[in-house]
Amino acid sequence: MREEKLAHRNRTHYRKPLYRKSMSAESPSETRGNKVGTQLGEKLKGELGVERSQSWQIAPDLFTSFKYAWAGISYAFKTQRNFRVHTGVGILAMILCWILNVSNLEIAVICLTIGAVLVMEILNTALESLVDLTVGQTYHQLAKVAKDCAAGAVLMAAIVALLIAALIFAPPLWTNLQNTLH
């Protein structure tokens, strides 16, 4: 019975394209005469070894969804310097939590803060890629605004993360410094 339901679901739900029939199955951008979508797909395949030939369809299973999500994280780590910097700073913050023996609640706050910054960086990368795909090599003022706002969101998240880190790490660092001097 379960196999029949899965087979029915695969026939009816996962095989429907998300675009109108007038759109190409390979990429909606190709119907506009824009080859950027195909070039981006080939670049991603070359860099990540992940083929997204069915990216216009819903992932057929949970494992495939996770595979695509990991490909996005991997792409951000391999291509975005700031993502690597934020990851390194996050690892240093976790080591500092361990060294200073901060409370579990403070560790949770640090983890959430690190996660927020990394998520903002990935969203910034996605938005920049989407804007580049849309405008191609041309300049458009609204594209600049979109990219600047996304970068500003990452900057705001990083500033808030620094403030939170200062509030959590400053008291134990100050105590350790006083104990060392006396």
NUKOLKOL-244950 format. One record per residue: residue in one letter; x, y, z of N, C-alpha, C, O, CB in turn. Coordinates in steps of 0.2 Angstrom, whole numbers, padded with zeros to 4 digits, always signed. Each point is the difference from the previous one (the first is absolute). Glycine has a CB too. Layout:
% residues N
AXYZXYZXYZXYZXYZ;...
***
This chain:
% residues 182
M+0004-0006+0000-0004+0006+0000+0004+0006+0000-0001+0005-0004-0008-0011+0010;R+0015+0006-0002+0004+0006+0001+0004+0001-0007+0000+0006-0002+0001-0008+0014;E+0001-0003-0015+0003+0001-0007-0005+0003-0005+0002+0003-0004+0006-0013+0007;E-0014+0008-0003-0005+0002-0005-0001+0008+0002+0000+0004-0005-0006-0015+0004;K+0006+0013+0007-0001+0007+0001+0006+0004-0002+0000+0005-0003-0007-0008+0013;L+0013+0000-0009+0006+0004-0002+0001+0000-0008+0001+0005-0003+0005-0009+0013;A-0008-0001-0013+0000+0000-0008-0006+0005-0002+0002+0003-0005+0002-0015+0005;H-0009+0012+0003-0005+0005-0002+0002+0007+0001-0001+0004-0004-0008-0012+0007;R+0012+0009+0003+0003+0007+0001+0005+0002-0005+0000+0006-0002-0003-0008+0014;N+0008-0003-0013+0005+0002-0005-0003+0001-0007+0003+0005-0004+0005-0012+0010;R-0013+0004-0008-0003+0001-0007-0004+0007+0000+0000+0003-0005-0001-0016+0004;T-0002+0014+0007-0005+0006-0001+0004+0007+0003-0002+0005-0003-0008-0013+0004;H+0014+0007+0004+0002+0006+0003+0007+0002-0003+0002+0006-0001-0009-0008+0011;Y+0012-0002-0010+0007+0001-0001+0002+0001-0007+0005+0002-0002-0003-0008+0013;R-0006+0004-0016+0001+0001-0007-0003+0006-0003+0002+0001-0006-0002-0013+0006;K-0003+0016+0004-0003+0006-0003+0005+0006+0000+0003+0001+0005-0014-0005-0001;P+0013+0007-0010+0004+0005+0000-0003+0006+0004-0006+0001+0000+0011-0005-0011;L+0000+0008+0013-0002+0006+0004-0002+0006-0005-0003+0005+0003+0010-0009+0007;Y-0005+0004-0016+0000+0005-0005-0006-0002-0005-0002-0005+0000+0014+0009+0002;R-0014+0002-0005-0006-0002-0005+0003-0004-0006+0006+0000+0000-0011+0011+0003;K+0001-0014-0007+0002-0004-0005+0004+0003-0005+0004-0003-0004-0014-0004+0006;S+0009+0014-0003+0004+0004-0005+0007+0000+0002+0004+0002-0004-0014+0004+0001;M+0012-0007+0010+0007+0001+0002+0004-0006-0002-0003-0006+0000-0001+0013+0009;S+0010-0007-0010+0004-0005-0001+0001-0004+0007+0000+0002+0005+0006+0004-0014;A-0005-0013+0008+0001-0004+0006+0007+0001+0003+0001-0002+0006-0009-0007-0011;E+0012+0011+0001+0007+0001+0002+0001+0006+0005+0003+0000+0005+0001-0006-0015;S-0006+0012+0007+0001+0006+0004-0005+0005-0002-0001+0001-0007+0013-0004+0008;P-0016+0006+0003-0004+0006-0002+0003+0005-0003-0002+0004-0004-0005-0007+0013;S+0014+0004-0007+0004+0006-0003+0001-0001-0008+0001+0005-0003+0004-0003+0015;E-0004-0008-0014+0001-0002-0007-0006+0003-0005+0002+0001-0005+0006-0011+0009;T-0014+0010-0001-0005+0002-0004+0000+0007-0002-0003+0002-0005-0004-0011+0010;R+0011+0013-0001+0001+0007-0001+0006+0001-0004+0002+0006-0001-0008-0003+0012;G+0009-0008-0013+0006+0001-0004+0006+0001+0004+0005+0002-0003-0012+0002-0006;N+0007-0005+0015+0005+0001+0005+0004-0007+0001-0003-0004+0003-0003+0014+0002;K+0012-0010-0006+0004-0007+0001+0003+0000+0007+0003-0005+0001-0001+0005-0014;V-0003+0005+0017+0003+0001+0006-0002-0006+0005+0004-0003+0003-0003+0015-0004;G-0007-0014+0001-0003-0006+0004+0004-0006-0002+0002-0004+0005-0013+0009-0004;T+0012-0007-0007+0003-0006-0002+0008+0001+0002+0002-0005+0002-0010+0003-0012;Q+0011+0007+0009+0007+0001+0002+0001-0001+0007+0004-0003+0002-0003+0011-0012;L-0006-0005+0014+0000+0000+0007+0000-0008+0002+0003-0002+0005-0008+0014-0003;G+0000-0015-0005-0001-0007+0002+0006-0005-0002+0002-0004+0004-0014+0006-0006;E+0015+0000-0003+0007-0004-0002+0005+0002+0005+0004-0004+0001-0007+0004-0013;K+0004+0006+0014+0005+0003+0004-0001-0004+0007+0005-0003+0003-0005+0014-0009;L-0007-0011+0008-0001-0004+0007+0002-0007-0001+0003-0003+0005-0012+0011-0002;K+0007-0011-0008+0002-0007-0001+0007-0001+0000+0003-0005+0003-0013+0003-0010;G+0014+0006+0004+0007-0001+0000+0003+0002+0006+0005-0004+0002-0005+0007-0013;E-0002+0002+0015+0003+0001+0007-0002-0005+0005+0004-0001+0004-0004+0013-0007;L-0006-0014+0003-0003-0004+0006-0001-0007-0002-0001-0004+0005-0005+0014-0001;G+0006-0012-0010-0001-0006-0002-0008-0002+0001-0001-0006+0000+0013+0003+0003;V-0016+0007-0003-0007-0001+0001-0004+0002-0006+0000+0006-0002+0001-0004+0015;E-0005-0006-0016-0004+0001-0006-0007+0002+0003-0003-0004+0003+0010-0004-0011;R-0009+0014+0005-0007+0002+0002-0004+0000-0006-0004+0005-0001+0009+0002+0010;S-0005-0012-0013-0004+0000-0006-0007+0000+0001-0004+0002-0004+0013-0009-0001;Q-0012+0005+0011-0007+0000+0002-0001+0005+0005-0005+0000+0004+0004-0012-0007;S+0005+0018+0003-0001+0005+0005-0007+0004-0001-0002+0003+0005+0015-0002-0004;W-0016-0002-0006-0007+0003-0001-0005-0005+0003-0006+0002+0000+0010+0004-0010;Q-0002-0011+0013-0005-0005+0003+0001+0000+0007+0005+0002+0003-0006-0009-0013;I-0004+0005+0014+0000-0001+0007+0005-0006+0001-0001-0005-0003-0011+0010+0006;A+0016-0005+0002+0004-0006+0002-0004-0006+0001-0005+0001+0004+0014+0007+0001;P-0008-0014-0008-0004-0006+0001+0000-0003+0007-0004-0003+0002+0006+0001-0014;D+0004+0004+0016+0000-0003+0007+0004+0004+0004+0003+0005-0002-0004-0016-0002;L+0001+0010+0011+0003+0004+0005+0008+0000-0001+0003+0005+0001-0012-0008+0007;F+0012-0003-0010+0007-0001-0001+0002+0005-0006+0005+0004+0001-0005-0016+0003;T-0004+0013-0009+0002+0004-0006+0000+0007+0003+0004+0004-0002-0008-0012-0007;S-0001+0010+0013-0001+0007+0002+0006+0002+0005+0003+0005-0001-0015-0007+0001;F+0015-0003+0004+0006+0001+0004+0006+0001-0005+0004+0004+0002-0010-0010+0008;K+0006+0002-0015+0006+0000-0004+0000+0007-0004+0006+0003+0000-0007-0015-0002;Y-0004+0015+0000-0001+0006-0003+0002+0006+0005+0004+0004-0001-0012-0008-0007;A+0006+0003+0014+0001+0005+0006+0008+0000+0001+0003+0005+0001-0015-0007+0004;W+0015-0004-0004+0007-0001+0001+0004+0003-0006+0005+0003+0001-0007-0013+0006;A-0001+0009-0013+0004+0003-0006+0000+0008+0001+0005+0003-0002-0009-0013-0005;G-0002+0013+0009+0000+0007+0001+0005+0002+0006+0004+0005-0001-0016-0005-0003;I+0012-0003+0009+0005+0002+0006+0007-0001-0003+0005+0004+0001-0013-0008+0008;S+0009-0002-0013+0007-0001-0002+0002+0006-0005+0006+0002+0000-0008-0015+0001;Y-0003+0015-0006+0002+0005-0004+0002+0006+0003+0004+0004-0002-0012-0009-0006;A+0004+0007+0013+0001+0006+0004+0007+0000+0003+0004+0005+0000-0016-0004+0003;F+0014-0007+0000+0006-0001+0003+0006+0001-0005+0005+0003+0002-0010-0010+0007;K+0004+0004-0014+0006-0001-0005+0001+0007-0004+0005+0002-0002-0008-0014+0000;T-0003+0016+0001+0001+0006-0004-0001+0007+0004+0002+0005-0003-0007-0012-0006;Q+0003+0007+0015-0001+0006+0003+0005+0001+0006+0000-0004+0005-0012+0003-0008;R+0017+0005+0002+0005+0002+0005-0003+0001+0007+0002-0002+0005+0005+0006-0014;N-0012+0001+0009-0004+0002+0006-0003-0006+0004+0000+0000+0006-0002+0011-0011;F-0001-0016+0001-0003-0006+0003+0006-0004+0004-0002-0002+0006-0007+0002-0015;R+0014+0000+0006+0006-0004+0003+0002+0004+0006+0002-0003+0006+0002-0002-0017;V-0003+0012+0011+0002+0004+0006-0005-0001+0005+0002-0001+0006+0004+0009-0014;H-0013-0007+0007-0005-0001+0005+0000-0007+0003-0001-0001+0006-0006+0009-0012;T+0009-0013+0002+0000-0007+0003+0006-0001+0005-0001-0002+0005-0004-0002-0016;G+0011+0007+0009+0006+0000+0004-0001+0004+0006+0002-0003+0006+0005+0002-0016;V-0010+0007+0010-0002+0004+0006-0005-0004+0005+0001+0000+0006+0001+0011-0013;G-0007-0015+0003-0004-0004+0004+0003-0005+0004-0002-0002+0006-0007+0005-0014;I+0014-0007+0005+0003-0005+0003+0005+0003+0006+0000-0003+0005+0000-0004-0016;L+0003+0013+0010+0004+0003+0005-0005+0002+0006+0002-0001+0006+0006+0005-0015;A-0014-0002+0008-0005+0002+0005-0001-0007+0004-0001+0001+0006-0004+0009-0013;M+0004-0015+0003-0002-0006+0004+0006-0003+0004-0001-0002+0006-0007-0001-0015;I+0014+0004+0007+0006-0002+0004+0000+0005+0006+0002-0003+0005+0004-0001-0016;L-0007+0010+0010+0000+0005+0006-0005-0002+0005+0001+0001+0006+0003+0008-0014;C-0010-0011+0005-0005-0003+0005+0002-0005+0005-0001+0000+0006-0008+0003-0015;W+0013-0008+0005+0003-0006+0004+0005+0003+0005+0000-0003+0006-0003-0005-0016;I+0008+0012+0008+0005+0002+0004-0002+0004+0006+0002-0001+0005+0005+0002-0015;L-0012+0004+0009-0003+0004+0005-0005-0003+0004-0002+0002+0005+0004+0007-0012;N-0004-0015+0005-0005-0004+0004-0006+0004+0001-0003+0000+0006+0012-0007+0000;V-0012+0009-0011-0006+0004+0000-0006-0004+0001+0000-0006-0001+0005+0015-0006;S-0011-0007+0009-0006-0004+0002-0003-0003-0007+0002+0003-0005-0004+0004+0016;N-0002-0012-0010-0003-0003-0006-0005+0005-0003+0000+0000-0006+0001-0011+0012;L-0004+0015-0002-0004+0005-0003+0004+0005-0005-0003+0002-0005-0005-0003+0015;E+0013+0003-0007+0005+0005-0004+0002-0004-0006+0001+0003-0006+0002+0003+0016;I-0001-0012-0010+0002-0004-0006-0005+0000-0005+0001+0000-0006+0006-0007+0013;A-0014+0006-0004-0005-0001-0005-0001+0007-0004-0001+0000-0006-0005-0008+0014;V+0007+0014-0004-0001+0006-0003+0006+0001-0005-0002+0003-0006-0004+0002+0016;I+0012-0007-0009+0005+0001-0004-0001-0005-0007+0001+0003-0005+0007-0001+0015;C-0011-0008-0009-0001-0004-0005-0006+0003-0005+0001+0000-0006+0002-0010+0013;L-0008+0013-0004-0005+0003-0004+0003+0006-0004-0002+0001-0005-0007-0005+0014;T+0013+0008-0005+0003+0006-0004+0004-0002-0006+0000+0003-0005+0000+0003+0016;I+0005-0011-0010+0004-0003-0005-0005-0002-0006+0002+0001-0006+0007-0005+0014;G-0014+0000-0006-0004-0003-0005-0004+0006-0004+0000+0000-0006-0002-0010+0013;A+0000+0015-0003-0003+0006-0004+0005+0003-0005-0002+0002-0005-0006+0000+0015;V+0014-0001-0008+0005+0004-0004+0001-0005-0007+0000+0003-0005+0005+0003+0015;L-0004-0012-0008+0001-0005-0006-0006+0000-0005+0001-0001-0006+0007-0006+0013;V-0014+0006-0004-0006+0000-0004-0001+0007-0004-0001-0001-0006-0004-0007+0014;M+0007+0013-0005+0000+0007-0004+0005+0000-0005-0002+0002-0006-0002+0004+0016;E+0009-0009-0009+0006+0000-0005-0003-0005-0006+0001+0002-0006+0008+0000+0014;I-0012-0007-0007-0002-0005-0005-0006+0004-0004+0000-0001-0006+0003-0009+0013;L-0007+0013-0003-0006+0004-0004+0003+0005-0004-0003+0002-0006-0005-0004+0015;N+0013+0006-0007+0003+0005-0004+0003-0003-0006+0000+0003-0006+0003+0003+0016;T+0001-0012-0010+0002-0003-0005-0005-0002-0005+0001+0001-0006+0008-0005+0013;A-0015+0001-0005-0005-0002-0004-0003+0006-0004-0001+0000-0006-0001-0009+0014;L+0001+0015-0004-0003+0006-0003+0005+0003-0005-0003+0002-0006-0004+0000+0016;E+0013-0002-0009+0005+0003-0005+0000-0005-0006+0000+0003-0005+0007+0002+0014;S-0007-0011-0008+0000-0005-0006-0007+0001-0004+0001+0000-0006+0006-0008+0012;L-0012+0009-0003-0007+0001-0003+0000+0007-0004-0002+0000-0006-0003-0007+0015;V+0008+0012-0006+0000+0006-0003+0005+0000-0006-0002+0003-0006+0000+0003+0017;D+0008-0009-0010+0004-0001-0006-0003-0004-0006+0001+0002-0006+0009-0002+0014;L-0014-0005-0006-0003-0004-0005-0005+0004-0004-0001-0001-0006+0002-0009+0013;T-0005+0015-0003-0005+0004-0003+0003+0005-0005-0003+0001-0005-0004-0003+0015;V+0012+0006-0007+0002+0006-0004+0006-0002-0004+0002+0004-0005-0006+0003+0014;G+0007-0013-0008+0006-0002-0004+0006+0005+0001+0001+0002+0005-0009-0007-0014;Q+0011+0008+0003+0006+0004+0000-0002+0007+0000+0004+0005+0000+0002-0013-0005;T-0013+0010+0005-0002+0007+0000-0001+0003+0007+0000-0004+0005-0006+0001-0016;Y+0007+0009+0011-0001+0004+0007-0007+0002+0000-0003+0003-0004+0015+0001+0004;H-0015-0005+0006-0006+0003+0002+0000+0002+0007+0002-0003+0005-0008-0005-0013;Q+0003+0014+0009+0000+0003+0007-0004-0004+0005+0003-0001+0006-0002+0012-0012;L-0006-0014+0004-0004-0004+0005+0004-0007+0002+0000-0002+0005-0011+0007-0010;A+0015-0007+0000+0004-0006+0002+0005+0002+0005+0002-0004+0004-0003-0001-0016;K+0004+0011+0011+0005+0003+0005-0003+0000+0007+0003-0002+0005+0003+0008-0014;V-0012-0003+0009-0004+0001+0006-0001-0007+0004+0001-0001+0006-0007+0012-0011;A+0004-0016+0001-0002-0006+0002+0007-0004+0003+0000-0002+0006-0010+0001-0014;K+0015+0002+0005+0007-0003+0002+0002+0004+0006+0002-0003+0005+0001-0001-0016;D-0003+0010+0011+0002+0004+0006-0004-0001+0006+0003+0000+0006+0001+0009-0014;C-0011-0010+0007-0004-0001+0006+0001-0007+0003+0001-0001+0006-0009+0008-0011;A+0010-0012+0001+0001-0007+0002+0007+0000+0004+0001-0003+0005-0007-0002-0015;A+0011+0009+0007+0006+0001+0003+0000+0003+0007+0003-0001+0005+0003+0001-0016;G-0011+0005+0011-0001+0004+0006-0003-0004+0006+0001+0000+0006-0003+0010-0013;A-0002-0015+0005-0004-0004+0004+0006-0005+0004-0001-0001+0006-0010+0001-0013;V+0016-0002+0003+0005-0004+0002+0004+0004+0005+0002-0003+0006-0002-0004-0016;L+0002+0013+0008+0004+0004+0005-0004+0002+0006+0003-0001+0006+0002+0006-0016;M-0012-0004+0010-0003+0001+0006+0000-0006+0005+0001+0000+0006-0009+0008-0012;A+0007-0014+0003+0000-0006+0003+0007-0001+0004+0001-0003+0005-0009-0003-0013;A+0013+0007+0004+0007+0000+0003+0001+0005+0005+0004-0002+0005+0000-0002-0016;I-0006+0010+0011+0001+0005+0005-0004-0003+0006+0003+0001+0006-0002+0009-0014;V-0007-0012+0008-0004-0002+0005+0004-0006+0003+0000-0001+0007-0011+0005-0012;A+0014-0009+0001+0003-0006+0003+0006+0003+0004+0002-0003+0005-0005-0004-0015;L+0007+0012+0008+0005+0003+0004-0002+0002+0006+0003-0001+0005+0003+0004-0015;L-0012+0001+0010-0002+0003+0007-0002-0006+0005+0002+0001+0005-0006+0009-0012;I+0001-0015+0004-0002-0006+0004+0006-0003+0003+0000-0002+0006-0010+0000-0013;A+0015+0001+0003+0006-0003+0002+0004+0004+0005+0002-0003+0005-0001-0002-0016;A-0001+0012+0010+0003+0004+0005-0004-0001+0007+0003+0000+0005+0001+0008-0014;L-0011-0008+0009-0003-0001+0006+0001-0006+0004+0000-0001+0006-0009+0008-0012;I+0010-0013+0002+0001-0006+0003+0007-0001+0002+0001-0003+0005-0011-0002-0012;F+0015+0007+0003+0007-0002+0001+0003+0005+0004+0005-0002+0003-0005-0004-0014;A-0002+0012+0011+0004+0005+0004+0000-0001+0008+0006+0000+0002-0009+0008-0011;P-0002-0010+0012+0000-0001+0007+0005-0006+0002+0004+0001+0004-0016+0003-0003;P+0012-0010-0004+0005-0005+0002+0007+0002-0002+0005-0002+0003-0014-0006-0004;L+0010+0011-0005+0006+0003-0002+0003+0004+0005+0006+0000+0002-0009-0001-0014;W-0001+0006+0015+0002+0005+0005+0002-0003+0006+0005+0001+0003-0012+0007-0008;T+0003-0013+0007+0001-0004+0006+0007-0004+0000+0004+0000+0004-0016-0001-0002;N+0013-0002-0008+0006-0004-0001+0006+0005+0000+0006-0002+0003-0012-0007-0009;L+0005+0015+0003+0006+0005+0000+0002+0002+0007+0006+0001+0001-0010+0002-0013;Q-0001-0001+0016+0001+0002+0007+0003-0005+0004+0005+0001+0004-0015+0006-0005;N+0008-0014+0000+0003-0005+0004+0007-0001-0002+0004-0002+0004-0015-0003-0003;T+0013+0006-0008+0007-0001-0002+0004+0006+0003+0006-0002+0001-0010-0004-0012;L+0002+0012+0011+0004+0005+0002+0001+0000+0008+0005+0003+0002-0010+0004-0012;H+0001-0010+0014+0000+0000+0007+0004-0006+0002+0001-0001+0006-0011+0008-0005;
***
